[in-house]
């Protein structure tokens, strides 16, 4: 139905403008990724990042779409904004003032968004200064210094440039959300990840033409990739629907309620936050260890490299922990049960109030366990299999979850626009019929 509806996009000028605006704004972002920050030896920096693929720097470079390895004006990417948003979400549970703002509707959300922007700028300044100082002490594999002229002038220039770049990306994301289609921040991350796809495909064809890879191996790899994407699409769309019955209420001369609906609970409520947190926590010691020239530190860095048993074991453990933790922060069964009770809703066979909250919590706990196992499998199994198969590009993990999730969300919003326009057209015809 969605594919058939997409053919009607050309009939809706407003939707065409939104899609065009989205592509143009994303093009501006991709152009900025290739504008370097002054004072950097780009060749030495590229060689350094070639060695840091399995570290925290490699993870940040993936989310910035390669901007960090170029140290472009968008080198920090959108990660400071994501970090500030997550921090604000966690503080909403702990700080009464923020919790009160979150319940004040649109005005409260605007205030929290403003705090998020301030937090983004603050984190950008801190991270920008840390990157500038760190780069001054780094050199490429051949010993060439990455920073041409180190000092406070370079540090201040880097902080101002990188902070302005992140602020501009944040503004671009908001413009895409308001004037385009889909969530702007998610689409920026999506664009940064998939931009590496053409190079991976070209490299695969090159290896195929030179005989380094066989056609049978490529076919098996393609089938495996399609199967993994299909599983992600299926699970991300899966829901556990809890039936909810609303009692009839008489207000004046009208009767309200009496209908039966459902409370949808997603299998993967936490989304991609758990693998992002897990990767950051595990890769942080390995990244620090790479900068300390000591045998013990080198051993720690080797043990915590992706593909190693200790790394994968810790990765799965942290993913399961953060799945439960983030679900508990973002979804409160007690609040849901209380809102249902106030609106006259109840789950058939379950007493309203605490019993309902406990029932929802028990279902959510089981769903979260299944979702944690699913996220762990997607993040770990493809990387293990492909590392053993010597595939010339990375496939699976957090990047794949983000790409599929954002694609599903954007396609859903396009479908919503199409259905809304069809509904409005039907209503216009009805009014015209009445006037005649």
Buried (B, 14 or more C-beta within 10 A) or exposed (E): EEEEBEEEBEEBEEBEEBBEBBEEBBEEBBEBBEEBBEBBBBEBBBBBBEEBBBBBBBBBBBBBBBBBBBBBBBBBBBBBBBBBBBBBBBBBEEEEEBEEBBEEEEEBEEBBEEBBBEBBBEBBBEBBBEBBBEBBEBBBEEEBBBBEEBEEEBBEBBBEBBBBBBBBBBEBBBBBBEBBBBBBBBBBBBBBBBBBEEEBEEEBEEBBEEEEBEEEBBEEBEEBBEEBBEBBBEBBEBEBEBEBBBEEEEEEEEEBBEEEEEBEBBBBBBBBBBBBBBBBBBBBBBBBBBEEEEEEBEEBBBBBBBEBEEBBEBBBEBBBBBBBBBBBBBBBBBEBBBEBBEBBBBBEEBEBBEBBBBBBBEBBEEBBEBBBBBBBBBBBBBBBBBEEEEBEEBBBBBBBBBBBBBBBBBBEBBBEBBEEBEEEEEEEEEEEEEEE
